[in-house]
């Protein structure tokens, strides 16, 4: 299986804020996506903070942790991620270096489940 958008169209990168989400232009599909609007946005940003905490233990970004979490699943053979420049691309590639512990996987899955509750 190939995972599409494991960083949730930029939501899980760590760069998205309430202010940035509110300022998305009308022609950006994310401006109409419920995941980028309240009340879902707050839950998703809480998940990002958990990803940030896990990443800080390893020197990785929230987006890299999201990709590593996706790749850790045995059914996933690849993840399609986007990058707007070479620096972002290099950062995403580092996600393959990150090996999450079973405890960290459980931590992320708990946070993801909490974010998914409506």
C-alpha positions as CSV (number, residue, x, y, z in Angstrom):
1,X,0.0,0.0,0.0
2,X,1.2,3.5,-0.8
3,X,0.1,6.2,1.7
4,X,-0.9,9.5,0.2
5,X,-0.4,12.7,2.2
6,X,0.9,11.3,5.5
7,X,1.5,14.8,6.7
8,X,-2.2,15.6,6.0
9,X,-1.6,18.3,3.4
10,X,0.7,20.2,5.6
11,X,-1.4,20.0,8.8
12,X,1.0,17.7,10.6
13,X,4.3,19.4,9.6
14,X,4.4,21.6,12.6
15,X,4.2,24.8,10.5
16,X,0.4,25.1,10.5
17,X,-1.1,27.4,13.1
18,X,-4.7,28.7,13.7
19,X,-3.6,32.0,12.2
20,X,-2.1,30.3,9.1
21,X,-5.2,28.1,8.6
22,X,-7.5,31.1,8.9
23,X,-5.4,33.0,6.3
24,X,-5.5,30.2,3.7
25,X,-6.7,31.7,0.4
26,X,-10.1,30.8,-1.0
27,X,-8.5,28.9,-3.9
28,X,-6.5,26.7,-1.5
29,X,-8.5,23.4,-1.1
30,X,-7.5,23.3,2.6
31,X,-9.5,26.5,3.3
32,X,-12.7,24.3,2.8
33,X,-11.3,21.2,4.5
34,X,-13.0,20.6,7.9
35,X,-9.6,19.3,9.2
36,X,-8.3,22.9,8.9
37,X,-11.3,24.6,10.6
38,X,-12.7,24.5,14.1
39,X,-13.5,22.4,16.0
40,X,-11.3,19.9,14.1
41,X,-8.3,22.2,13.8
42,X,-7.8,22.4,17.6
43,X,-7.8,18.6,17.9
44,X,-5.4,18.3,15.0
45,X,-3.0,20.9,16.5
46,X,-3.0,18.9,19.8
47,X,-1.9,15.9,17.7
48,X,0.9,18.0,16.2
49,X,2.1,18.9,19.7
50,X,2.3,15.2,20.6
51,X,4.3,14.6,17.3
52,X,6.5,17.5,18.2
53,X,7.2,16.0,21.7
54,X,8.1,12.6,20.2
55,X,10.2,14.3,17.5
56,X,12.1,16.4,20.1
57,X,13.4,13.1,21.7
58,X,15.0,12.2,18.4
59,X,15.9,15.5,16.8
60,X,13.1,15.2,14.2
61,X,10.2,17.5,13.2
62,X,6.5,16.7,13.7
63,X,6.2,16.0,10.0
64,X,9.0,13.6,10.0
65,X,7.4,11.7,12.9
66,X,4.1,11.6,11.0
67,X,5.9,10.0,8.0
68,X,7.8,7.6,10.2
69,X,4.6,6.6,12.0
70,X,3.0,5.9,8.6
71,X,6.0,3.9,7.3
72,X,6.2,1.8,10.4
73,X,3.1,-0.1,9.3
74,X,4.1,-3.4,7.6
75,X,1.4,-2.9,4.9
76,X,2.8,0.5,3.8
77,X,5.5,0.2,1.2
78,X,5.8,3.9,0.5
79,X,4.5,7.3,1.4
80,X,3.8,10.1,-1.1
81,X,4.9,13.3,0.6
82,X,5.0,16.8,-0.8
83,X,7.8,19.4,-0.6
84,X,7.9,22.9,-2.0
85,X,11.7,23.3,-2.0
86,X,14.9,21.3,-1.7
87,X,15.2,22.0,2.0
88,X,11.8,20.6,2.8
89,X,12.5,17.6,0.6
90,X,15.8,16.8,2.5
91,X,13.9,17.1,5.8
92,X,11.2,14.7,4.7
93,X,13.8,12.1,3.6
94,X,15.1,12.0,7.2
95,X,11.8,10.5,8.3
96,X,13.0,7.2,7.0
97,X,15.8,7.2,9.6
98,X,13.4,7.5,12.5
99,X,12.5,4.2,14.3
100,X,9.7,4.7,16.8
101,X,9.5,2.6,19.9
102,X,6.4,0.6,20.7
103,X,5.6,3.1,23.4
104,X,6.0,6.1,21.0
105,X,3.7,4.4,18.5
106,X,1.1,3.9,21.2
107,X,1.5,7.5,22.3
108,X,1.0,8.7,18.7
109,X,-2.0,6.4,18.1
110,X,-3.6,7.6,21.3
111,X,-3.2,11.2,20.3
112,X,-4.5,10.4,16.7
113,X,-7.5,8.6,18.1
114,X,-8.3,11.6,20.4
115,X,-7.9,14.0,17.3
116,X,-10.3,11.8,15.3
117,X,-13.1,12.0,17.8
118,X,-15.7,14.4,16.6
